[in-house]
């Protein structure tokens, strides 16, 4: 007859099971195919909206508390961010930036906040759900929306829509269609030009979403591997967990904001290209 300690050890998840569990999503149904538009990752949707609401509140607070005198640290940080985004949009997009500059600011703040959710402890929510007895209902839960390919491709799909919108707005519907068939090799190669332009638009959208997803997914996976060090019942395991986790968290700060900046810059570049003809 096994002791309680032996039974607990028997049911303890392996490293592979631990990682697979933390990479599962809270979804409305099980995904049985690679592409299934009827599956919704509820956790990704919830935390995306949460980050958007928090970002909107922060910008609203900054605008409300703005003064003409000596700014406080919060106002100074927001003003530096707004100035940086304005300068970048001015250098890339040649035209009316009334909507584009605020769009770039929104993208940066939103993506940065979603990325920052990766700093939360990996076992925080699973421990909370087990504590309140919800673990049988919420078996899986992932916090970082940008570590979900559905989330990043959803944002890049919105950028694609804006690219098409500005392409039609700047060049006119006829000019946009003509460019699809005539650029870059002339109208006499219209079928090839059309195929090439469709591939270009699709590649921009996919690469934009995949770049952000790949970096954040790798960062989340590394946090999980570091967390496994803490499960080692040794002094080395505990110290390794603390040291490695602290070092990676500090380095991850750069990744979080760098990826938000890159996503914002590529959004500006793609929209800027929509303002120009071949």
Steps between C-alpha positions, in 0.01 A plus 500: 500500500650834391543786740338843434840638401552220251150552361560871456827429323326253273241755393745790467518616137816446303686795347340429163150476649556820700599697189221354285246589767615862519495532122132399482228758438162553662288442188134454421575159345786269412683585179507193277650657188784741426261772378168513685322837514237368741754471783539807723781530753309676776812583700665674204186704431457596866860611561516684166195703598638545850830641367309727259282638781802559726687674218201723423467591869871587523482728195178657631661566836804654330282731290286598797793575730706681236617846614684781325748534786778268605372147424511216748678175424190330359414793274863536389517130409177518299613820325830336404309199365258717302786707357691187400198354322424833330857532370500145367164540327614833349814339358323194354151609394482793258145627513220556744605348835195609698397137553829321435707654783237418769468153342874441537487618862207266569681206342816561704321540834264208438768254386738610779233438765407161355868403491546621859252242624783252453658635821220347710603174676428203276313310773311798639162436342511120515573526874216750544251281311602199712462707818142609421402163355475606137776270374242243387326764286803699380756230428708716265575870503764710321547865584719640220286573190804566281632149574191369319530497120128572472548824692797632302352401163175671604686828557697464176174432316379839623820656363432330164152653491651845564756443224222421252289791626776758456602349167147560370462837676826648366497355148128461445329169437593501130861593569529233768363228271722619215805479726408144601503392135767732354772519767782423494551349151240680291142426401603242242595268790177565692438143632855471633485849653170423674636176646820674612310784670263262679799302628665827611197608703463153654873481582491838674205394714637157591856619570372785717300263718753214499790724607323621813359155579835324461684732736231502769437124478872431543513737798201331664651156442825608661312628806340155529837327478638729769195427716587130481826579681293610799336157515838336565517423870862612525679817600639527147151478356367781717800727445505422129131582477542837672816602314395380154148637542627842610756524219254391233227733633738797480606407147139432406412863576704595193328234288151608611542863399725431203240269344228761559721762332576272203131417455413872507778586253398227255140618524614850405721367220221291347248784521763738361552267205126510437535878452755452223474351154733254336 
